[in-house]
């Protein structure tokens, strides 16, 4: 724990709020609780009240964008600030106080996170890096929205006209085709030459006319199937609306990408990151947006842990599973960019492609997949002597015991009547 200039050992936690006031908790040799608003006057009051604890550590959650003005207000007071992920603080709160949750409890818990979780001071990023990060985050949101819109269209086609969707071969041809003929009856009556030209422009099929015939036949078949069972006009409207959603999401993604690349080129004109195999302008912009110059990472493992790409571990007693799924603790936008860069690099670099192949060839054994080896049963030899405590049962299948009518009973029930004897007694 750090010591401030007044030799007062304290730790400070701030439960940041978006609409309400921030809850501040000072713990240590001084115990104090107070609230400040997120306005300019509130931030000035926070700086004034934290100045006696200059040099101390302030721990907060990066709630929305409130962390940025709080970081500058804390820095003006001479204190350092560190951040704890929301789900990590929620798990810690549940372990300490259970199901209870208040602003005072959260601030008090954050004040102890420096000692419990080992929170370190986080550098405040410069304005260019913040602008680039927000642009790449908006691009990531638009990418996810576009993917979800395409998935909704695919889910609709999977039950409304699956043969037509299979004939198109996917979104690349289906979207322009349905954008021109969203109605099944209109597509079934379309000229074969028009469909063939569209297929040739948006696919690499060797026989575009054959595919065009399959598309028109599938549309005509589903139009006849849904006749009187489904409103085809309403279906065409829904298809057109989904295509509009995809177009809007793609345009938002294009605008955010263009803006992010412009900011990246402005603040990092000769970026050496782009020389890495698999790295392009988009991935390089995402790395600079979240890492900056990456000087705040002591090791490469720390950078990997920040993105959540490090594998988790599970160990209990003699059981160890060191290579489990990744933690996914870091920003999803940066993690997706690094995944895309690695995916492109392994396709073009034979050395990188060979490494995961060698790892996949090695058998991964864990406590769940490990099979227990059983001992082989020991069969007694014909000359072996019987155990003195065991009584041999008569073999009813041998020729010497064919006349024997003694039923086989367990040793504990030798005196109990059998089912046939019980039936004979009942008849008497």
C-alpha positions in Angstrom: 0.0 0.0 0.0 1.3 3.4 -0.9 2.2 6.1 1.6 1.2 9.7 0.9 3.1 12.9 1.7 1.4 13.4 5.0 2.5 10.0 6.2 -1.2 9.0 6.5 -1.8 5.4 5.3 -5.1 5.4 3.5 -6.8 3.7 0.6 -9.7 5.3 -1.3 -12.5 3.7 -3.2 -15.0 5.5 -5.4 -18.3 3.9 -6.5 -18.8 5.8 -9.8 -22.3 6.6 -10.9 -23.7 7.7 -14.2 -26.8 9.7 -13.0 -26.5 9.8 -9.2 -23.6 11.1 -7.1 -20.3 9.4 -6.7 -19.8 7.6 -3.3 -16.3 8.0 -1.9 -14.9 5.9 1.0 -11.5 6.7 2.7 -10.2 3.8 4.8 -7.0 3.4 6.9 -5.8 5.8 9.6 -8.6 8.1 8.5 -12.1 6.9 7.9 -14.4 9.1 5.9 -17.4 8.7 3.7 -18.9 11.4 1.4 -20.6 12.0 -1.9 -19.8 14.3 -4.8 -21.8 14.9 -7.9 -20.5 14.4 -11.5 -20.7 18.1 -12.3 -17.8 20.5 -12.5 -18.4 21.7 -9.0 -18.5 18.1 -7.8 -15.3 17.2 -9.4 -13.6 20.3 -8.0 -14.9 19.3 -4.5 -13.5 15.8 -5.0 -10.0 17.3 -5.9 -10.1 19.5 -2.8 -11.1 16.7 -0.4 -8.5 14.3 -1.7 -5.6 16.8 -1.6 -4.8 15.9 2.1 -4.3 12.3 0.9 -1.9 13.1 -2.0 0.1 10.0 -3.0 -2.6 7.6 -2.0 -4.3 5.1 -4.4 -7.8 5.6 -5.6 -9.7 2.5 -6.9 -12.8 2.8 -9.0 -14.8 0.9 -11.5 -14.7 2.0 -15.2 -18.5 2.6 -15.3 -19.4 3.9 -18.7 -17.3 7.0 -19.4 -17.3 8.4 -15.8 -13.8 7.0 -15.3 -12.2 9.7 -17.5 -13.3 12.9 -15.5 -12.7 11.0 -12.3 -9.1 10.1 -13.4 -8.3 13.8 -14.1 -9.9 15.0 -10.9 -7.9 12.4 -8.9 -4.7 13.3 -10.7 -5.2 17.0 -9.9 -5.3 16.0 -6.2 -1.9 14.3 -6.5 -3.3 10.7 -6.2 -3.0 7.7 -8.5 -6.0 5.9 -9.8 -6.5 2.2 -10.6 -9.5 0.3 -12.0 -11.2 -2.9 -11.2 -13.5 -4.7 -13.7 -17.2 -4.6 -12.7 -17.6 -8.4 -12.6 -14.4 -8.8 -10.5 -15.7 -6.3 -7.9 -19.1 -8.0 -8.0 -17.6 -11.3 -7.1 -15.5 -9.8 -4.3 -18.6 -8.1 -2.9 -20.6 -11.3 -3.0 -17.8 -13.1 -1.2 -17.6 -10.5 1.5 -21.1 -9.3 2.2 -23.3 -11.8 0.3 -26.3 -10.6 -1.6 -26.4 -7.1 -0.1 -25.4 -4.1 -2.3 -25.3 -0.4 -1.5 -23.2 2.5 -2.7 -21.4 2.6 0.7 -20.7 -1.2 0.6 -19.3 -0.8 -3.0 -17.1 2.1 -2.1 -15.8 0.4 1.0 -15.1 -2.8 -0.9 -13.2 -0.8 -3.6 -11.1 0.9 -1.0 -9.7 -2.5 0.0 -9.1 -3.7 -3.6 -5.6 -2.3 -3.6 -4.5 -4.7 -0.9 -6.7 -7.7 -1.9 -6.5 -7.6 -5.7 -3.2 -5.8 -6.0 -4.5 -3.0 -8.2 -1.8 -0.8 -9.7 -1.9 2.7 -11.0 -3.3 3.0 -14.5 -2.0 5.7 -16.8 -4.5 8.3 -18.2 -4.5 7.9 -22.0 -3.9 11.0 -24.1 -6.8 12.6 -26.1 -5.8 11.0 -29.4 -5.8 7.5 -28.0 -9.2 8.1 -26.3 -10.7 9.3 -29.6 -9.3 6.3 -31.5 -10.6 3.9 -28.8 -14.1 5.3 -29.0 -14.1 5.1 -32.8 -12.9 1.5 -32.8 -15.5 0.6 -30.1 -18.2 2.2 -32.3 -16.9 0.1 -35.3 -17.1 -3.0 -33.2 -20.7 -2.3 -32.2 -21.7 -1.7 -35.8 -19.9 -5.0 -36.8 -21.9 -7.0 -34.2 -25.1 -5.3 -35.2 -24.5 -6.2 -38.9 -23.8 -9.8 -38.0 -26.9 -10.0 -35.9 -29.0 -8.5 -38.7 -27.6 -11.1 -41.1 -28.3 -13.8 -38.7 -31.9 -12.7 -38.4 -32.3 -12.8 -42.1 -30.8 -16.3 -42.3 -33.1 -17.5 -39.5 -36.1 -16.2 -41.4 -35.0 -17.9 -44.6 -34.3 -21.2 -42.8 -38.1 -21.8 -42.3 -39.7 -19.5 -44.9 -37.7 -20.6 -48.1 -34.8 -22.8 -47.2 -34.5 -24.3 -50.7 -34.1 -20.8 -52.1 -31.4 -19.9 -49.5 -29.4 -23.1 -50.3 -29.7 -22.3 -54.0 -28.1 -18.9 -53.5 -25.3 -20.3 -51.4 -25.3 -17.7 -48.6 -25.5 -14.0 -47.9 -23.2 -12.9 -50.7 -25.8 -13.7 -53.4 -29.0 -13.8 -51.3 -28.8 -10.2 -50.1 -28.7 -8.5 -53.5 -31.1 -11.1 -54.9 -33.7 -10.5 -52.2 -33.1 -6.8 -52.3 -34.2 -6.8 -55.9 -37.0 -9.4 -55.6 -38.1 -9.6 -51.9 -41.5 -11.2 -52.9 -41.4 -14.9 -53.7 -43.9 -14.6 -56.5 -42.0 -11.7 -58.1 -38.8 -13.8 -58.0 -40.6 -16.8 -59.5 -41.8 -14.6 -62.4 -38.5 -12.8 -63.0 -36.6 -13.2 -66.3 -34.0 -15.9 -66.2 -31.5 -13.7 -67.9 -31.8 -11.1 -65.1 -31.3 -13.6 -62.4 -28.3 -15.1 -64.4 -26.6 -11.7 -64.6 -27.1 -11.2 -60.9 -25.6 -14.6 -60.1 -22.6 -14.0 -62.4 -21.9 -10.6 -60.7 -22.1 -11.8 -57.1 -20.8 -15.4 -57.3 -18.1 -17.5 -58.9 -20.4 -20.3 -60.0 -19.2 -22.0 -63.2 -22.7 -22.3 -64.6 -24.7 -19.1 -63.6 -27.7 -20.0 -65.7 -28.1 -23.4 -63.9 -28.0 -21.7 -60.5 -30.5 -19.1 -61.7 -32.9 -21.9 -62.7 -32.6 -23.5 -59.3 -33.3 -20.1 -57.6 -36.4 -19.4 -59.7 -37.7 -23.0 -59.3 -37.2 -22.8 -55.5 -39.0 -19.4 -55.3 -41.9 -20.8 -57.4 -42.2 -23.9 -55.2 -42.3 -22.0 -51.9 -44.8 -19.5 -53.4 -47.1 -22.4 -54.2 -46.5 -24.0 -50.8 -47.4 -20.8 -48.8 -50.4 -20.0 -51.0 -53.3 -19.5 -48.6 -51.1 -20.4 -45.6 -48.9 -17.4 -45.2 -49.2 -13.7 -46.2 -46.5 -13.4 -48.8 -46.8 -9.6 -48.9 -46.0 -9.4 -45.1 -43.1 -11.8 -45.7 -41.7 -9.6 -48.4 -42.0 -6.5 -46.2 -40.1 -8.3 -43.4 -37.4 -9.4 -45.7 -37.0 -5.8 -47.1 -36.9 -4.4 -43.5 -34.1 -6.9 -42.5 -32.1 -5.9 -45.6 -32.5 -2.3 -44.6 -31.1 -3.1 -41.2 -28.1 -4.8 -42.8 -27.5 -1.8 -45.0 -27.6 0.7 -42.2 -25.3 -1.4 -40.0 -22.8 -1.8 -42.9 -22.8 1.9 -43.5 -22.2 2.6 -39.8 -19.3 0.2 -39.8 -17.8 1.8 -42.9 -18.0 5.3 -41.4 -16.5 4.2 -38.1 -13.7 2.3 -39.9 -12.9 5.3 -42.1 -12.9 7.6 -39.0 -10.7 5.3 -36.9 -8.1 4.8 -39.7 -7.9 8.5 -40.2 -7.2 9.0 -36.4 -4.7 6.2 -36.4 -2.8 7.7 -39.4 -2.9 11.2 -37.8 -1.5 10.1 -34.4 0.7 7.2 -35.6 1.8 8.1 -39.1 4.6 5.5 -39.3 3.3 2.8 -37.1 5.7 -0.2 -36.9 2.9 -2.4 -35.7 1.6 -2.8 -39.2 4.8 -4.6 -40.2 3.8 -7.6 -38.1 2.3 -10.5 -40.3 -1.5 -10.4 -40.2 -1.7 -6.8 -39.0 -3.6 -4.2 -41.1 -4.8 -0.7 -40.5 -7.9 -1.9 -38.6 -6.0 -4.2 -36.2 -3.2 -1.7 -35.7 -5.7 1.0 -34.9 -7.4 -1.2 -32.3 -4.1 -2.0 -30.6 -3.1 1.6 -30.5 -6.5 2.6 -29.2 -6.3 0.3 -26.1 -2.6 -0.1 -25.6 -1.1 3.2 -26.8 2.7 2.7 -26.7 2.2 -0.3 -24.4 4.9 0.9 -22.0 2.6 0.3 -19.0 2.9 -3.5 -19.5 5.9 -4.9 -17.7 5.9 -8.2 -19.7 4.2 -9.7 -22.8 2.2 -12.0 -20.5 0.7 -8.9 -18.8 -0.4 -7.6 -22.2 -1.9 -11.0 -23.1 -3.8 -11.1 -19.7 -5.1 -7.6 -20.3 -6.8 -8.8 -23.5 -8.2 -12.0 -21.9 -6.4 -14.3 -24.4 -4.5 -16.2 -21.7 -5.8 -19.7 -20.9 -7.3 -20.2 -17.5 -6.1 -22.8 -15.0 -7.8 -25.3 -12.8 -6.0 -27.2 -10.1 -7.3 -29.2 -7.2 -5.2 -31.7 -5.3 -3.5 -34.0 -7.8 -5.7 -32.8 -10.7 -4.3 -30.1 -12.9 -5.8 -28.6 -16.1 -3.4 -25.9 -17.2 -4.8 -25.4 -20.8 -8.4 -24.4 -20.4 -10.5 -21.9 -22.3 -9.3 -18.3 -22.4 -10.4 -15.9 -19.6 -12.0 -13.2 -21.8 -11.4 -10.6 -19.1 -10.2 -7.8 -21.3 -11.9 -5.6 -23.9 -13.8 -7.6 -26.5 -13.0 -5.1 -29.3 -9.2 -5.6 -28.9 -9.6 -9.3 -28.5 -11.6 -9.6 -31.7 -9.0 -7.5 -33.6 -6.1 -9.7 -32.4 -8.0 -12.9 -33.3 -8.6 -11.6 -36.8 -5.0 -10.7 -37.2 -3.9 -14.2 -36.0 -6.4 -15.8 -38.3 -5.1 -14.0 -41.3 -1.5 -14.6 -40.4 -1.9 -18.4 -40.1 -3.5 -18.5 -43.5 -0.5 -16.8 -45.2 2.4 -17.8 -43.0 3.2 -21.5 -43.2 5.3 -21.4 -39.9 2.4 -19.9 -38.0 0.0 -22.4 -39.6 2.2 -25.3 -38.6 2.3 -24.4 -34.9 -1.4 -24.8 -34.0 -1.5 -28.0 -36.1 1.3 -29.5 -34.0 -0.4 -28.5 -30.8 -3.7 -30.0 -32.0 -2.0 -33.3 -32.9 -0.8 -33.8 -29.3 -3.4 -35.5 -27.1 -4.7 -33.4 -24.4 -5.5 -35.4 -21.3 -7.4 -34.0 -18.4 -9.1 -35.4 -15.3 -12.3 -35.7 -17.2 -10.9 -37.6 -20.3 -8.4 -39.7 -18.4 -9.6 -43.4 -18.3 -8.9 -45.5 -15.3 -6.9 -48.6 -16.0 -8.4 -51.6 -14.3 -6.5 -54.6 -13.1 -6.9 -57.7 -15.1 -9.0 -60.3 -13.3 -7.0 -63.2 -12.0 -8.5 -66.5 -13.1 -7.7 -69.4 -10.8 -5.8 -72.4 -12.2 -7.5 -75.8 -12.4 -5.1 -77.1 -9.7 -5.7 -74.3 -7.3 -7.1 -75.2 -3.9 -10.4 -73.7 -2.9 -10.5 -71.0 -0.3 -11.1 -72.4 3.2 -13.9 -69.9 4.0 -15.8 -70.4 0.7 -18.2 -73.3 0.2 -18.5 -74.7 -3.3 -21.9 -74.7 -4.8 -23.1 -77.9 -6.6 -23.0 -77.7 -10.3 -26.5 -78.4 -11.5 -25.5 -78.7 -15.1 -23.0 -81.6 -14.6 -24.1 -85.2 -15.3 -23.6 -86.2 -11.7 -26.1 -83.7 -10.4 -28.8 -83.9 -12.9 -31.1 -85.8 -10.4 -30.5 -83.1 -7.8 -33.4 -80.8 -7.2 -31.6 -78.6 -4.6 -32.2 -75.0 -5.7 -29.4 -72.5 -5.6 -29.7 -70.2 -2.5 -27.5 -67.6 -1.0 -25.7 -68.6 2.2 -27.8 -66.2 4.3 -31.1 -67.7 3.1 -30.6 -71.4 3.3 -33.6 -71.9 5.6 -36.0 -69.7 3.6 -38.6 -71.5 1.5 -38.3 -71.2 -2.3 -41.1 -69.8 -4.5 -42.2 -73.4 -5.5 -42.2 -74.5 -1.9 -44.2 -71.4 -0.9 -46.8 -72.2 -3.6 -47.1 -75.8 -2.4 -47.7 -74.7 1.2 -50.4 -72.2 0.0 -52.2 -75.0 -1.9 -52.3 -77.1 1.2 
